Amino acid sequence: MNNQDQAPQSEIETPEETIAESDDHTIHITGIQTNEGTYDHLKLETPAFSRSLPGYNVTNPTYAPQIICEDVNGDGYRECVVILTTGYGTGVYRSDVVVYNSEGDRIPVEDANTAFLKQFDGSFNGQGLTLNVHGQSYQVPYALILTDRTRLNGRPQIGSIMQYAVTGGVLTATTAVQISPAEFVGDLAVTYTFKNGRLQAGSATFELYPEYSS
């Protein structure tokens, strides 16, 4: 083949790779590696159905997609839950979740960050940090906060850490409350229940890390 017959580099097709499989090796996820350190064009292959997965996953094998087969909607059949890692680093871990029923139909899942923002608020005052979670107030005095006041966020924030999980057939989401680039004070959590054809987040709970409990 001469140079004129060679395909341009941009046209060379990148092969699909198997990037995750279920514990029993019957379900697989494939993807195509990008130059941005992610896999996209994800595909879910099960014995019963095959689907294109929305979203992407980082290429670091430590954060490969999780495949969980449990009944999370209470219909007596196991759903296929896929948890994708979309970002990680110092003070950062973000994931997303996709759920299919036993017939391959996608079950909508309420976005956890949106659900948390509806139930969470916080601010700094003269005494320290005040957090309000679903009608309950939490106080952290400045004496327990490690970050200098001049380096604190304008307001407490969430979203840098967002982790989905399935435990005992229950889908959960957890996020950390961040008050500076390097300091987190506690975890917000929600559990999901199946209502009106979708998995909906319930009331948020909050737990301060022990070092911030006065």
matplotlib code that plots the C-alpha trace (Angstrom):
import matplotlib.pyplot as plt

x = [0.0, 1.4, 0.9, -2.1, -3.9, -3.4, -6.4, -6.0, -5.2, -8.5, -10.4, -8.8, -11.4, -10.7, -11.7, -14.3, -12.9, -14.6, -14.3, -16.5, -18.4, -20.8, -19.6, -21.0, -19.4, -22.8, -23.1, -20.5, -20.0, -17.9, -16.6, -14.3, -11.4, -11.1, -8.2, -9.8, -9.2, -12.7, -14.6, -17.7, -20.0, -20.8, -22.8, -24.4, -24.7, -26.8, -28.2, -31.6, -30.9, -28.3, -28.5, -26.4, -25.5, -25.8, -22.9, -19.2, -16.7, -13.1, -10.5, -8.7, -9.5, -9.8, -13.0, -14.4, -18.2, -20.1, -22.7, -25.2, -28.2, -30.7, -34.5, -34.4, -38.0, -39.8, -41.3, -39.8, -37.3, -33.7, -32.9, -29.5, -28.0, -24.9, -22.8, -20.5, -17.5, -17.4, -14.7, -12.2, -9.2, -8.2, -11.5, -13.5, -15.5, -18.5, -20.7, -23.9, -26.4, -28.4, -31.1, -32.7, -35.5, -35.5, -36.9, -34.3, -36.5, -34.7, -36.1, -35.8, -33.8, -34.1, -30.8, -29.3, -27.7, -31.0, -32.7, -30.1, -30.3, -34.0, -33.4, -30.1, -28.9, -26.1, -24.2, -21.5, -22.2, -20.4, -20.2, -19.4, -21.2, -24.9, -26.4, -30.1, -31.1, -34.8, -35.8, -33.1, -30.3, -26.6, -24.0, -20.2, -18.2, -15.1, -12.9, -13.6, -13.0, -9.5, -9.6, -8.7, -11.9, -10.4, -10.2, -13.7, -16.2, -18.8, -21.4, -21.2, -21.4, -22.2, -21.5, -17.7, -18.3, -21.4, -21.6, -24.3, -24.6, -27.0, -27.3, -29.8, -31.9, -32.0, -30.4, -28.7, -26.8, -24.3, -22.6, -20.1, -20.7, -17.7, -16.7, -13.3, -11.3, -9.8, -12.3, -15.5, -17.7, -20.2, -22.3, -25.8, -27.6, -30.8, -32.5, -34.6, -38.0, -39.9, -43.0, -44.9, -42.7, -39.4, -36.9, -37.4, -35.1, -36.5, -35.8, -32.2, -30.3, -27.1, -24.2, -21.5, -18.0, -17.0, -14.4, -17.0, -19.5, -19.2]
y = [0.0, 3.4, 6.6, 7.6, 4.4, 4.8, 6.0, 9.3, 8.8, 10.4, 7.8, 4.7, 3.0, 2.5, -1.0, -1.7, -3.0, -5.0, -2.8, -4.5, -7.7, -9.1, -11.4, -14.4, -13.3, -13.2, -9.5, -7.3, -3.6, -2.5, 0.9, 2.8, 4.7, 8.4, 10.8, 12.4, 9.5, 8.1, 5.3, 6.3, 4.5, 2.2, -1.0, -3.3, -6.9, -9.3, -12.8, -11.2, -7.9, -5.5, -1.7, 1.3, 2.9, 6.7, 8.5, 7.6, 6.1, 6.9, 4.6, 4.0, 0.3, 1.0, 2.9, 0.4, 0.4, -1.6, -4.1, -5.0, -7.4, -6.9, -6.2, -2.5, -1.7, -4.4, -6.3, -9.6, -9.6, -8.5, -5.3, -4.5, -1.5, 0.1, 2.6, 4.7, 6.7, 10.0, 11.8, 11.3, 13.0, 14.9, 15.8, 14.6, 11.4, 11.5, 8.7, 8.2, 5.3, 3.6, 1.0, -1.5, -3.9, -7.6, -6.9, -4.2, -1.2, 1.7, 2.8, 6.6, 7.5, 10.9, 12.8, 12.6, 16.1, 17.7, 15.8, 16.9, 20.5, 20.5, 19.4, 21.0, 24.5, 26.0, 29.2, 30.7, 33.1, 34.7, 31.5, 29.0, 26.8, 26.2, 23.3, 22.7, 19.3, 18.5, 20.8, 19.8, 22.2, 21.3, 23.6, 23.5, 26.1, 27.7, 26.1, 22.7, 23.9, 23.3, 25.7, 29.4, 31.6, 33.5, 30.2, 28.9, 28.6, 31.3, 28.7, 24.9, 23.0, 19.5, 17.5, 17.1, 13.7, 11.8, 8.0, 5.6, 2.1, -0.8, -2.5, -5.2, -4.4, -0.6, 2.0, 4.8, 8.0, 9.8, 13.1, 14.9, 18.5, 20.6, 23.8, 24.4, 22.8, 20.3, 20.1, 18.1, 18.0, 15.2, 13.0, 13.5, 10.3, 9.3, 6.0, 5.4, 3.8, 2.9, 5.2, 6.2, 4.3, 5.8, 5.4, 8.5, 9.8, 9.9, 12.3, 13.1, 12.2, 13.9, 12.7, 15.0, 13.4, 12.7, 15.4, 18.1, 17.0, 19.5]
z = [0.0, -0.9, 1.1, -1.0, -0.1, 3.7, 5.7, 7.6, 11.3, 12.2, 10.2, 11.7, 13.8, 17.5, 18.5, 21.2, 24.5, 27.2, 30.3, 32.8, 33.5, 36.1, 38.8, 37.0, 33.7, 31.8, 31.5, 29.8, 29.0, 26.1, 25.1, 22.8, 24.4, 23.7, 23.9, 27.0, 29.3, 29.0, 27.3, 25.3, 22.9, 25.8, 25.2, 27.7, 26.7, 28.7, 27.9, 27.4, 25.7, 24.3, 24.8, 24.1, 27.5, 27.8, 29.3, 29.6, 32.1, 33.0, 31.6, 34.9, 35.6, 39.3, 38.5, 35.9, 35.6, 38.3, 37.2, 39.9, 39.4, 42.1, 42.4, 43.1, 42.1, 44.0, 41.0, 42.0, 39.1, 39.1, 37.4, 35.8, 37.6, 36.0, 38.0, 35.9, 37.3, 35.4, 37.4, 40.1, 41.7, 44.9, 46.6, 43.6, 42.8, 40.6, 39.4, 37.5, 37.4, 34.7, 35.5, 33.1, 34.0, 33.1, 29.7, 28.8, 29.4, 31.0, 34.4, 35.0, 38.1, 39.8, 39.7, 43.2, 43.0, 42.2, 45.0, 47.5, 46.5, 47.2, 50.8, 51.7, 52.5, 54.5, 55.4, 57.5, 60.3, 63.2, 65.1, 62.4, 59.9, 59.9, 57.8, 57.2, 56.0, 55.5, 58.3, 60.8, 61.7, 62.3, 63.8, 63.4, 65.4, 63.7, 66.4, 64.8, 61.2, 59.9, 57.0, 57.6, 57.4, 54.4, 52.4, 53.1, 50.3, 50.1, 51.0, 51.7, 48.5, 47.3, 44.1, 44.1, 45.6, 44.4, 44.9, 43.9, 45.4, 45.8, 49.2, 49.9, 46.8, 47.7, 45.5, 47.4, 46.7, 49.0, 48.6, 50.8, 52.1, 51.1, 52.9, 51.2, 48.3, 50.8, 53.7, 54.0, 57.1, 56.6, 54.3, 52.8, 51.8, 50.1, 49.4, 46.3, 46.0, 42.9, 42.4, 39.3, 37.0, 38.2, 41.0, 43.2, 45.9, 49.4, 52.3, 52.8, 56.0, 57.1, 59.3, 60.5, 60.6, 64.2, 64.3, 63.7, 66.4, 69.2]

ax = plt.figure().add_subplot(projection="3d")
ax.plot(x, y, z, "-o")
ax.set_aspect("equal")
plt.show()
